[in-house]
Amino acid sequence: QERKLRDTYEESFSKTNKISMEKSLYSESEPLAVKAIELINEMAMVGWGSGGHSASYVPVFAIGVDAQLFFW
């Protein structure tokens, strides 16, 4: 993991290599930031379906003991 991050760092800051931003529908990210996020997600065993945001409301519910405390 450290090697992957170091390699991406060296590629990003190499004088002969122009940084190409990683583009998605909603944003642009530097390759080093993208690689760091990938490695953190890998270590945490977390996966994301998308890095995009829809700005839509998402219903959230609480069930169980003291569920009423969820809604303040």
C-alpha positions as CSV (number, residue, x, y, z in Angstrom):
1,Q,0.0,0.0,0.0
2,E,2.8,2.4,0.9
3,R,4.5,1.6,-2.4
4,K,1.4,2.3,-4.4
5,L,1.0,5.7,-2.7
6,R,4.6,6.5,-3.2
7,D,4.5,5.6,-6.9
8,T,1.5,7.8,-7.4
9,Y,3.2,10.6,-5.5
10,E,6.3,10.4,-7.6
11,E,4.2,10.3,-10.8
12,S,2.2,13.3,-9.7
13,F,5.2,15.4,-8.9
14,S,7.5,14.3,-11.6
15,K,8.7,17.3,-13.7
16,T,8.3,15.3,-16.9
17,N,4.7,14.2,-16.1
18,K,1.9,16.7,-16.3
19,I,-0.8,15.9,-13.7
20,S,-4.0,14.7,-15.3
21,M,-6.9,15.1,-13.0
22,E,-9.3,12.2,-12.4
23,K,-12.6,13.4,-13.7
24,S,-16.1,12.2,-12.8
25,L,-19.5,13.5,-13.6
26,Y,-19.4,15.8,-10.6
27,S,-15.8,16.6,-9.8
28,E,-12.1,16.5,-10.6
29,S,-9.6,15.0,-8.2
30,E,-5.8,14.8,-8.1
31,P,-4.5,11.3,-8.7
32,L,-2.7,11.2,-5.3
33,A,-5.9,12.0,-3.5
34,V,-7.8,9.4,-5.5
35,K,-5.1,6.7,-4.7
36,A,-5.1,7.7,-1.0
37,I,-8.9,7.3,-0.8
38,E,-8.7,4.0,-2.6
39,L,-6.2,2.7,-0.1
40,I,-8.1,3.9,2.9
41,N,-11.2,2.3,1.6
42,E,-9.3,-0.9,1.0
43,M,-7.9,-1.0,4.5
44,A,-11.3,-0.2,6.1
45,M,-12.9,-2.8,3.8
46,V,-15.4,-0.2,2.5
47,G,-16.7,0.0,-1.0
48,W,-18.7,2.8,-2.6
49,G,-21.0,2.4,-5.6
50,S,-20.3,5.9,-6.7
51,G,-18.3,9.0,-5.7
52,G,-21.0,11.2,-7.0
53,H,-23.7,13.1,-5.1
54,S,-27.3,13.5,-6.1
55,A,-28.3,16.1,-3.5
56,S,-31.5,14.1,-3.0
57,Y,-33.2,13.5,0.3
58,V,-32.6,10.0,1.7
59,P,-35.2,8.6,4.2
60,V,-33.6,7.5,7.4
61,F,-35.5,5.4,10.1
62,A,-34.8,4.1,13.6
63,I,-36.4,1.0,15.0
64,G,-36.0,-0.4,18.4
65,V,-35.4,0.6,22.0
66,D,-35.3,4.4,22.4
67,A,-35.9,4.9,18.6
68,Q,-37.8,8.1,19.5
69,L,-34.5,9.6,20.5
70,F,-33.3,9.4,17.0
71,F,-35.6,12.2,15.9
72,W,-34.7,15.3,17.9
